[in-house]
Amino acid sequence: MRRTPRSTVRLALYAGVAGLGMLCAIGLGLGALHQPPIVGDWTGLVDVEGRPTQTLGLATQHKLVAYGYTACPAACPATLTKMHLVLDALGVHAPRVTPIFITLDPAHDTPVVLGAYVQRFDRRILALTGERLQLQRSADRLGVLPPADASPTTPDGGPNHAIRLYLLAPNDALLQSYTLEDATALISADLMRRLPPRG
């Protein structure tokens, strides 16, 4: 059947609108082509009891991750306080997220020191350590370490690092990162939006 010029124009218009909609969806992270990068790397890391991460069930949980060191004067305490507040805001849904603090100073942060440190902020926080190179590789995958032209240490002599909370999916894909300036209520709401519905 021959299409009239008007119907041909209409079909072209519909195709153009559909294509534009697809591009907008992909740009907003809604399209099937958008895949969050897999950045979580726990290879060789252990908790303060020496248990390797592959035995801790991390592959089935969303994870809220922070890096730092126990001698950090202000930024790390503020970060862990924020993590605690987010967990409290999640209420009954908090067990669906594993909060993790990973040291960047394993020489000073022994398992005893590290375990006692995180307990001061929230008993639910899982503390991880390991060999220095393994910890740096894990942090580098997430973009936690400073660029090559920046100082590797802070003014107090500790390891320089980004001050953020990172939300990872069970498959270790990066879903979102949050700053300390982000409101606790907004972080918890965003996190809840990303958790799968309970079956």
Steps between C-alpha positions, in 0.01 A plus 500: 500500500636844404535741788395857447766766554318604818516150653868472408574828676303384804696174522830687474389735776405209728834330436686819581311550827562136599869533427523820701322332789748213494795739503351691793439178693858385447630841599302484825631155579168333418593326178612141467837612364595665831698265722656630824874425516613207714744669738483309827813292554541318832774263382722401790313713756392359837292615795647565844458131586704395199206368297541550122235712334370217281366332818309809620205494258591826327391365162137496611484843662501865403801666660557850639878544494746753641880506505723667757721439802447501875746786575309733264424811707164610358395374156480128582307548827256723310467238225427217743257719692319563171495125430347439842232765442410349161466154654274638770292681237452170313340351809381142446659501154854559632585124507454497122816712465851409618688806629876467446800702616831412330827618647773656287755480784540130580833549677334706773145367474549153643188283521462589870536874437275494193230291664484722807491811281195410292315376810509856633276610212275202429526131582351414162800636306724232351868596519737364234877495476770320301838552342574861403511431124169313513336784691636758257378299201154476654494876566637584157222304327246730665696819434571553870871576462625845395622566144868452425575872522347533849666426833462137608474613862287746697653784708492273807701234314216257438405354161319747274161376384156607381248572774188329369257216556475257207189291434575174321259240366535132598708448183731785613379747237516862611145633533565835666741694718408751768680789664480593866303809397219286356204489738463173689132479405583538131771233515274251676214573257728452199635179647151366566403579140786281379428200721292227334143461625458235765350181367 
